Amino acid sequence: MSYVDGFVIPIPEGSLKLYRSISQKAGNVEAVGDDLDVQFGMPFKKLVKPKPGETVVFSFIIFKSRADRDKVNAKVMSDPRLKKMMENGGEMPFDMKRMAYGGFKSLIDM
């Protein structure tokens, strides 16, 4: 069964270009908020509480398994382009403390 890492991130709209360039290096599937004013359930805007001028990005990565995820993440984090940014306080296009993240076991894998 596959394994999924998921992220929900509030990002200043002016930082989307930088975020996109970082994401392209990491190889994520990224989607930026479009229809966020829904009238049912827990809207992402209520969950994330974006500030004025921010939007919400939803991201997920599908892996073969959790072991595969751990192996891939180790490679990604050792990539010199990303490692330099993470270790040296490089410019981040969002507040990491406001990012929601988790790993998910597949319930159904079709």
N, C-alpha and C positions, 0 to 999 in steps of 0.2 A: 504494500500500500504506500502511496506517496505521502510526503510530509510537506507542510506549507508554512512558510514564515510570512506573517502579515504585519503591516505597518499602517498607521493612520497618523498623519502629520499636518499640523497647521503651518502654513508657509506664507510669508509676505509675498504678495503678487509680484512685486518687483524683483524677487529672488528666484522666480521659477526658472529663468534661463540658467543660472548657476546650478540650481538643483538638478535640472535636466542633464547638464554636462557631467555632474558627479554620478548620477544614476546610470548614464550610458556606460561609464567605466565599470560599474558594479554589475550591470546586466539585469536589472530588475524589470518587472512589468509595472508600469506607473500609470496612474489615471488621476487627472485633476478634477476637482469638484465642478459640477455643471448643474445638476438638479438637486440641490441640497435643502430646499425649503419644503420637504415632504410633510404631509399631515398625519402620518401614522408612525408607530414605533418610536424609536429613539433616533431622531435625525442626527447625522454626523455633526452638524453645526452645534447642536445642543451638547453632544458628547465632547467635542474638541474645544468648544468655546473660542472660535477664532476672533482675534481682535480686528478692529476696522483695518481694511487693506490686506487682510489675510484670506487665503483660500485653504481648502482641505485637499491633501493628496492621499490617495489610497494606493497602497502598493502591496504586491504579493509575489512570492517566488515559490515555485513548485519544484520539489526535489524528489528523487527516487525513494529516499528513506531518511530517517533522522540521522543515521550514520553518514549518509551522503551529504546531508545539509551541513553537518559538523565539519566534514572534510572540505567542502566547497567554501564555507565561511572562513576556515583557517587560511585557505589559499587567497581569498579575496582580501582578508585583513593583512596578509603579508605582501600584497601588491604594493610596490614602492609608491605608486601614484596616490593610493588611498592611505597607506601607512603614514606618509609624510604629512598629509592633511590632518589625520587623526592625532598623531603624536605631537605635532608642533602647534597645536591650536589654530590650524588653518581655518580659513573662512568657511563657516557653515551657513547655509542659507535658511536655517531655522533653529529654533531653540530645542536642543536635544531633550531637555527635561519635560517638554510637552509632547514628545513623540510617544505614541502607544505602539507596543511591539509584542509579539508572541509567536511561539511555534505551535503548530497544530497537527495532530495525528488525523489522517483521513478517516472519516466516518463512512463515506461512500466513495468509491473510486471507479468510475465508469470508463 
